[in-house]
Amino acid sequence: MNPQEAAKCCGPMDELLDAELFKALGDPTRLKLLSCLAKCGRPCSVTELTQCCAVDLSVVSRHLSALEKAGVLSSLKEGRTVFYTVRYKHLIDAFRSLAKAIEQCRPKRRTPNI
């Protein structure tokens, strides 16, 4: 199959390649915040997460909001404080499904690793 034919063919990978998710994960500050929050293993406030990176509170808040919009995080507001937590199951399921779809596309015959 050539690339033009492949582009016309629908498959699970087309549905699993979520541009919003990859866009959210494509920023180094967001990755640092996600890593910090995941390692904490508990909901953290925006103020706490500001300690993870060298940017202002308002910037951290915008980054966390983008991660939430992409389905990476969930939030809970208690009074004036917003707590964020990693949506572990959602991320695990999304990446596991994508990995399986990529594996299904892999040629069956031996080809050079590219």
C-alpha positions in Angstrom: 0.0 0.0 0.0 1.4 3.4 -0.9 1.0 6.5 1.4 -1.9 7.9 -0.7 -3.9 4.7 -0.3 -3.0 4.5 3.4 -4.3 8.1 3.9 -7.7 7.0 2.5 -7.9 4.0 4.6 -9.6 4.3 8.0 -8.4 2.4 11.0 -8.2 2.6 14.7 -5.1 4.7 14.6 -7.0 7.6 12.9 -9.4 7.8 15.9 -6.7 7.3 18.5 -4.3 10.0 17.4 -5.8 12.8 19.4 -4.3 16.1 18.3 -5.6 17.9 21.5 -3.8 15.4 23.7 -0.5 15.6 21.8 -0.7 19.4 21.7 -1.2 19.5 25.4 1.7 17.1 26.0 3.9 19.0 23.5 4.9 21.8 25.9 7.9 21.3 28.2 6.2 23.2 31.1 3.1 21.1 30.9 5.1 17.9 30.8 7.0 19.0 33.9 3.7 19.8 35.7 2.2 16.5 34.7 5.3 14.6 35.9 5.3 16.5 39.2 1.6 15.9 39.8 1.9 12.2 38.8 4.8 11.7 41.2 2.9 13.3 44.0 0.2 10.8 43.6 -2.5 13.0 45.1 -4.5 16.1 44.1 -2.4 19.2 44.3 -3.4 22.9 44.3 -2.3 25.3 41.6 -0.2 27.1 44.3 1.6 23.8 45.2 2.2 23.0 41.5 3.8 26.4 41.0 6.7 25.1 42.9 7.4 22.5 40.2 8.4 25.1 37.6 9.8 28.6 37.2 6.7 30.3 35.9 4.0 32.5 37.4 0.9 31.2 39.1 -1.4 32.5 36.2 0.8 30.7 33.6 0.7 27.4 35.7 -3.1 27.8 35.9 -3.4 28.1 32.1 -1.1 25.1 31.5 -3.2 23.0 33.9 -6.4 24.1 32.3 -5.0 23.0 28.9 -4.1 19.6 30.3 -7.6 19.3 31.8 -9.2 20.2 28.5 -7.2 17.5 26.8 -8.4 14.9 29.3 -5.0 14.5 31.0 -6.1 16.0 34.3 -9.3 16.5 36.3 -10.0 19.4 38.7 -12.0 19.9 41.8 -12.7 23.3 43.2 -12.9 23.8 47.0 -13.7 27.3 47.8 -11.2 29.5 46.0 -8.7 26.6 45.6 -8.5 24.4 42.6 -7.0 20.9 43.0 -5.8 18.9 40.0 -5.2 15.2 39.7 -3.9 13.0 36.9 -6.5 10.9 35.1 -4.3 7.9 35.2 -6.8 5.3 33.8 -7.6 7.6 30.9 -4.0 8.2 30.0 -3.1 4.5 30.4 -6.0 3.4 28.2 -5.3 6.0 25.5 -1.6 5.2 25.2 -2.2 1.4 25.4 -4.8 1.6 22.7 -2.6 3.7 20.5 0.4 1.4 21.0 -1.8 -1.6 19.9 -3.0 0.3 16.8 0.6 1.2 15.9 1.7 -2.5 16.4 -1.1 -3.6 14.1 0.2 -1.3 11.3 3.7 -2.7 11.6 4.6 -4.7 8.5 4.6 -8.5 8.9 7.7 -9.0 6.8 11.2 -8.0 7.9 12.0 -4.4 6.9 14.8 -2.1 8.0 14.0 -0.2 11.3 13.1 3.3 10.4 
